Each structure stands twice: as structure tokens, then as C-alpha cells.
């Protein structure tokens, strides 16, 4: 919630420094110095640099979800289709923003992205279990599926950004959709309409609003 000016200032300076120097090379002392506060005082607001990065990415995903909420007819969308829309929209966004991609990769390495994915998506995986396979899986099995899915998504995109794989983004996106179906033992041929519908809905989202969250800030000198 954006109700604390000091916390908002810390987030904004951190965002600039993470872009300018990278997450790993930025220290909380650098951030505190820029804001004219002590490092101890900064830690009264955020316990660690990782907490700052985590909050920035939570804000980003909230922005993405807000745009999804605006899409026409979304209330008639199944949980499976919703997750495929998120896979598709995340692929679109990574295609647009190299700056965010770099910070995203560092967020993956800090395990921030997987944590947020799990927090925000686990209930959707529970619904897929109910709607598509009549509650066949236990919560433990659903949680396992979530972690397999999110780990595959986050690390494959990170490796792509670091040029550690020759696989291209469209292939990775399609692979993630296929993996989702496989984890719930669903056949792709039975869900082609769902996949196509998800792609159409994802294209309707306002990516300008999402990109604006990560517009490269002015360099602090």
C-alpha cells in the first residue's frame, strides 16, 4: 500500500540504482546515503535489500493483474485459461522490456520471483485441480506442480537473458503452456480452444500501462 512517503522514496531510489548499477552491486548504504538517512534507519522500513526487490516485483505483478482485470469477459474465463493468459502476457512483456528482463533475472537468482508466483497463483492451480480433473490431486501435489512450473518458467527466461540457451522466447512460452497441461495430465488437443482464447485475451491487455511501471528512470549522479 502506497501510504508511507519514506518507504516510497526508498523504493524509487532503489529502482533507479538497481537499473543503474544492477541489484547485486547496489547496497542499502548507497540507497540510504542518497536519501540522507542512516543505513540503520533504512532497515527500519525494509529489513533487507531483498525485501526491497521483492516489494518492487509485487508492485509490478499487481500492475499486470490490474490490467488483466480490465479485459472484457474475463469473469467467464476458467482457471486454466487464466494461468495460460498470465504465461502469454508475461512472455509479451519480457519481449518488450530489456531493462526489466535484466532486473527480473536478478530477482530469479534471489528466489524472489518464484515466491511471488506461488503466492499469487497457488489458488488458481487449486481451481484447475477442481475444474479440470475433479480434485484428483492433493494440495501437496498441487504445490509441487506449482513449484515445478514456476521454477521452469523463471529459470528458463533467466538463462535466455544471460544467453545461456539458444532457445527462443516463443518456444519457451509454448513449452511452459505444454508443461502446465502435462502437470495436470491434460491433453493439448482437448484444450486448443482454451489456449487460442487465452492468446486473444492476452493480446487485449494494455502493455503500455505495464511497461510504464518499468520505464528506465533517470540516472542518479
SVG drawing of the C-alpha trace seen along z (x, -y; Angstrom):
<svg xmlns="http://www.w3.org/2000/svg" viewBox="-19 -14 48 52">
<polyline fill="none" stroke="black" stroke-width="0.4" points="0.0,0.0 1.4,-3.4 0.9,-5.3 4.3,-5.8 6.4,-8.5 9.7,-7.2 9.1,-3.7 8.0,-5.1 11.2,-7.1 13.3,-4.1 11.6,-2.1 12.1,-4.7 15.8,-5.3 16.3,-1.5 14.6,-1.1 16.9,-3.7 20.0,-2.2 19.0,1.4 18.8,0.2 21.9,-1.9 24.3,0.5 22.4,3.8 20.8,5.4 24.0,7.2 26.2,4.1 23.7,1.8 24.0,1.7 21.5,0.4 24.2,-2.1 24.2,-3.6 20.4,-3.9 20.4,-5.4 23.1,-7.9 21.1,-9.1 18.1,-9.7 20.1,-11.4 19.2,-8.7 21.3,-6.3 21.5,-2.6 20.0,-1.6 17.0,-3.9 16.5,-2.4 16.4,1.1 13.5,-0.1 11.4,-0.3 12.9,2.7 14.8,5.5 17.0,6.2 17.8,5.3 16.0,8.4 12.8,7.2 13.0,4.0 13.4,6.1 10.5,8.3 8.2,5.3 9.1,3.8 8.2,7.0 5.0,7.4 4.0,3.9 4.8,5.0 2.7,8.1 -0.1,6.1 0.0,3.8 -0.1,6.7 -3.1,8.3 -4.9,4.9 -4.7,4.8 -6.0,8.3 -8.9,7.4 -9.9,4.8 -10.1,7.3 -13.6,7.8 -15.4,11.1 -12.6,12.2 -15.2,13.4 -16.1,16.2 -12.6,17.4 -11.6,20.7 -8.7,21.1 -6.7,23.0 -7.3,20.2 -6.3,17.6 -3.0,19.2 -2.3,19.5 -3.1,15.8 -0.5,15.0 2.1,17.2 1.3,15.5 1.2,11.9 4.5,12.4 6.1,13.6 4.8,10.4 6.1,8.2 9.6,9.7 9.7,9.3 9.2,5.6 11.5,4.6 15.2,5.4 15.6,3.3 13.0,5.2 14.4,8.5 17.8,7.8 16.3,7.0 14.0,10.0 17.0,12.3 18.5,11.0 15.1,11.4 15.1,15.1 18.5,15.6 17.3,14.2 14.3,16.6 12.0,13.6 10.1,14.3 9.2,17.9 7.9,16.8 5.6,14.2 4.4,16.5 3.5,19.1 1.7,16.5 -0.4,15.1 -1.1,18.3 -1.5,21.2 -5.2,20.7 -5.5,20.8 -3.8,24.2 -6.2,25.4 -9.1,24.3 -7.5,26.1 -7.5,29.2 -11.2,28.8 -12.4,27.7 -10.4,29.9 -9.6,33.1 -12.3,33.2 -10.0,32.7 -7.7,35.6 -4.6,34.0 -3.9,33.3 -2.7,29.8 0.8,31.2 0.7,32.4 -0.7,29.1 2.1,27.2 4.7,29.5 3.2,28.8 3.3,25.0 7.0,25.1 7.9,27.2 6.1,24.8 7.4,21.6 10.9,22.9 10.9,23.9 9.5,20.6 11.7,18.3 15.0,20.1 14.4,20.7 13.8,17.0 16.7,16.0 19.0,18.4 17.7,16.9 18.5,13.4 22.0,14.4 22.4,16.1 22.9,19.5 20.4,21.1 19.7,20.9 16.0,21.5 13.9,18.5 11.1,16.8 8.2,18.2 9.4,21.7 9.8,21.2 6.3,19.8 4.8,22.7 6.9,25.2 5.5,23.6 1.9,24.0 2.6,27.6 4.3,28.2 1.2,26.8 -1.0,29.2 1.3,32.1 1.5,31.4 -2.3,31.9 -2.3,34.7 -4.3,32.7 -4.1,33.4 -3.2,30.4 -5.6,31.4 -8.5,31.2 -7.6,27.6 -6.7,26.0 -9.7,23.6 -8.7,22.6 -5.1,21.9 -6.3,19.8 -8.8,17.9 -6.1,17.1 -3.8,15.8 -6.6,13.5 -7.3,12.2 -3.6,11.6 -3.3,9.5 -6.1,7.2 -4.2,6.3 -2.7,2.8 1.0,3.5 1.8,-0.2 0.5,-0.6 2.5,2.5 5.7,1.2 5.4,-2.2 6.0,-0.6 9.5,0.3 10.4,-2.7 14.0,-3.3 14.4,-6.1 16.8,-9.0 20.3,-8.2 21.2,-9.5 24.6,-11.1"/>
</svg>
